[in-house]
Amino acid sequence: MKKITITIFTALLTISLYAQTGNDKQAITVPYDSTANFLGKNAMAYTGQELFLKGLSKSSQAYGYNGFIINYKKDDDLLNDEKNIYKPNENYSSRYEDIVHKYFHVLEVIKHPSTKTEKAAYEDDFYLKLQELSSGDIVYYKYNTNSEYTFPFIVRGYFEKQRQLRTGKEYVLSDDVLRMSRNLITGAAVPFTTGQTWKCTDVNIDNSTNELSLVLESKGVKTTVPYSIFDNVDGIKKIYTAEEAKELTRKYNANNFRRILQNKIRTGMTKDMARLAWGEPQDIKKSGNTETWTYPAGSLTFNGDRIVSSK
């Protein structure tokens, strides 16, 4: 079964965009140039930007999208009246099929009116005043500065920036990532050799994950890797730039870097190598010059900076 990616913005990169205002057409310019898609407390910076509404998982599609309302001044923090919901469904949300993959222009960013009287309770809430580009509809999206994981949009400027930064660059992936990857054309498992180099040929939106993905090619095989894996800063590092891989190979030698990519440990490896292979330990116990690091997969004992045993 073929795995299909959607080149959401390709046409938009080369043509002018217009929003309907009465009988006149206003050209939309997008000077936005950012390395962040979710702006947190810097919500005002969305003004003038163009947003693409991502798809939802199959299990969530029936519930629709939350947060799209017609009149922000009549917004009920708990449950809006059906008449104030944009294209409502029976779940008091917006119908998935009516707005999925639509483009919105941010006309204005509005602070929650209640911040004037209850600042502490509402200072993180804003309304994005949006114009849906195909219909010209005006709608408000309720935005919270702490809700990155429920933010349903991809900002065009962010997308373009990532395409600019990543296309043409080369990467080395951990075996764990490659084992989960599939051939972009055939859907078959990707054959690979630990440590091989992959070149980014594009950045797309993958319709199976509804997220940005790197399109990677190596030895005539193309695959996609979710951007969330590439951008992961909290767990085990899974993707290295070709420059990083070259430096770590020089620093630790080829065999040890290969083990790191395979998430394998052996005696003699250093603490830094252990962190690259297994991440940060759940617990560290010290006794003189000896340390024991505990992980879900087992424990490592160090004497000084070197692993002396594992179990």
N, C-alpha and C positions, 0 to 999 in steps of 0.2 A: 504494500500500500504506500503510495507516495506521500511524503510529508511536504506540505506546502507552506511556504512563508509568504507573507503579504508585504509587498513593498509599499507601505502606506503613503509615504511622502514623496515618492520619486517624481510624480507628475507635478507636485506642488513646488518642487525645487526649481522648475523651469518656466512656470507660468505665473501670471499675476492672479491674486485672489481678490474677490470682491464681496462686500457685505451689502445687503439691500437695505437702504434707508429711505423709506417713502418710495418715490419714483426715481431717486438718484442712486448711482453706484459710487461707493467710496472705495478707493484702493486701500488695501491693508498692507502696511509695511511691517516687517518683523525684524527689528534690529537686535532682538534678544540673542545674547550669546552667553550661554551658561554651561557650567559643568555639573549643575544640579537640576534634577527634574522637580523634586519637592523642595520648596523654599522655606518651609517652616515658618518662623516668625517674620520673615521678610516677604510676607504675602503681597504687599503693595507692588512688588516687582513683577507680578503677573500682569499688571495693566498693559494692554496693547499686545499681549502675546496670543498665540494661537494654540489651542488645545485639541488633541485627538482623544476621543473616548474609547478606551480599551474594552475588549470583550470580557465577559465573566466566565467562570468555570461552568460546565454543563449543569452541575448541581445547584448553582446560584442563579441561573438565567431566569427561572420561573419566578424568583423573588424580585427581580428587577434591580434598578439602581436607586440608592437612597440619596437624599440631599438636594434634589432638583425641585425647586419651587417657583411659583409664579410671582408672588409678592413677598419679599423678605420682611416687610413690616408686619405681615400677618403670620409670620412663622411661629409655629408652636414647637417648643423645644422637644416635646415628647412625641406627639402624633398630630400631623397636620390634617386639616380638613381636606377631603378628597379634591375639592375645587381649587385648592392652593398647590396641588401637586402637578408637576409637568407631566402630561401624558400618563395619567395614573392607571395602575392595575389594581387587582382586587386585594393586593397586599399593602396598599397605601405607599407604593413606590412607583417609580417611572418604568413603563413597559420596556423590557430589554430590546425587543425587536424594533422598536420605534426610534431608538436613539443610539444603539450600538454603532461604533465606527463613524460617528458624526464628528464634524469639526466645529469648534466654537472659538469665537474671537472674544477676548476679555476686554470689555468696554470700560470697566471700572472695578475697583476693589473697595468694598465698603466695610467699615468696622461695625461690629454688632451694636445696634442702637442702645442696648442695655449697659454697654461699657461706661456710659455717662453716669449711671447711678450705681452699678454693681461691677466695678472694674475687675476686681479679683475673680469674679465668677465668669466673666465673659471676655476677658482680654485676649484669649486665644481663639476667639471665634470671629470669622469674617464672612462676607458674602462676595462671591465672584459674579459680577453682572456679565452675562454671556449673551452673545448673539450666535444662534445656530446658523451656519453659513448657507446651507441649502434652502432653508425655509425663511430665514430672517427672523425667526422667533426670538424673543427676549426671555431669558430664564435666569434664575439665580441659583448658584450652587453654594451650599453651606460648607465652609472650609474651616477646619480646625488645625491649628499649628502643630498639634501633636499626633495627627492621624495620617502619617506617611503611608502606612500599609493599606489604608482604605482609599487613598487618593486615586481616582479612577482614570486619570489623564496621563498622556505623554505630551510634554511641551515640545512644539515643533523646533524651537531653538535648541533645546537639549538634544533632540534627535539629530539635528544637523551637526551639532558640535561633536557628538560621539562618532558620527560617520566620518567627520573630518579627522578626528584624532586617531581612530582605530584602523580605518581602511589602509591596506598596504603594510601594516605592521605584522611582525611575526611573533608567534607564541609557542610555548611548550606547556602541555597540559598533563595533569596527573592521570595515572591509569584509571583512577576512580571516575573521573569525568568522561574519559574516553569509553569506558565500559558501558556507560549510560547513553552514549551518543549513537545516533542512527544516520545512515547515508541519506542525504537530503533528497536524492532522486528515487532510490529503491526502498528506503525504509529499513534496510538490512543493518545488522550490527556493523560497526566500523572496524575494519582490521587496522591494527596499529602496532608500532614498536615503541617501547618506553623511551621517552626523550625525543621523539621525532618532532620536527618543527612544522607548525601550521601557519598559513598566511591568511590574514583577514581580508576577504574580498568585498565585504559589505556589512552594513548594520541594518537589520530588518526588524519587523515585528512578527514574531512567530505565532501563527494562529492556534497552535496547540497549547501555548502557555500564556498568550496575550501579553507578552513582555518583550522588551528589546532583546535581541539576540545577535551575537557575532556570527557571521557566516564565515566559516573557516575551510581552507582547502589544503590538502597535502597529498602528493602522489596521485593526483587525478580524482581524489575522493573529496566530496564536499559534505560538511555537517554544520549544525548550528549548536551554539553553546549559550544558554541563558545568561543575560547580563548580570543577573543577581549572583551567579557563581563567580563571574569575573570580578565583580565589585565587592565580594565578601571580605570584610576586614575583621570580623569577629571570630571566625573559625579557622580551620586549617587552610592554608593557602593552596589553591588548586590550579591556578593559572599563572605562569611566569612569562614575562616578556623574553624574547630571545636574548636580550642583553643580560637580564637577570640570570637566565639559565647558564649562559656562558661564564658569568662571574662566579656562580655557585659551583659550577663544574671545576673551575680553576681553584677555588678556595677549598673544596672538600674532596675533590677528585671525581672522576666520572662514575665509578661504582657507587660511591656514597650518594651522589645526587640522584642516580637511578633508584636507589633504595628510598630516598625521600619521595620521589614521584610515585613510588609503589606503596607508600605509607608503611615501610618496613623499618625495623630497628635491629641493630646488632651491637655487640660489645665494642667499645672503642669510640663510638660516636659521641660527639660533644652535646652539651645542653642545647646549643643553638640548632644543631641538626635534629635533635629529638623534638624540639618545638615545631620545626618545619614539617617533620614526618607525622607527628601525633597531635600537635597543637599544645595549648597550655594544659598542665595537669590539673586534676580536680583537687588534689591535696599534695602538700610537700611536708615531709617529716625530716628533720635534721638531727644528726647525731655525730658531733665532732666534724670530721672532714667528709662524712658520708651523708648523702641525701637519698630519700626514697620518694619518687614521684608516682602518684597513683592516677591511673586512667581507667576508663570503662573497659579497655582492651587488655589491661594488665598493669604491672608496675615495673618501674625502672629504678635501679640502684646506681648511684653515681659515687665515685671516689674522686673528689675534686671536680673537674669538668668533664670527666669521661664516664661512660656507662661501663659498669663492671659486671652487671648481671640484669636479667629481665625475666619476668614470670607472669 
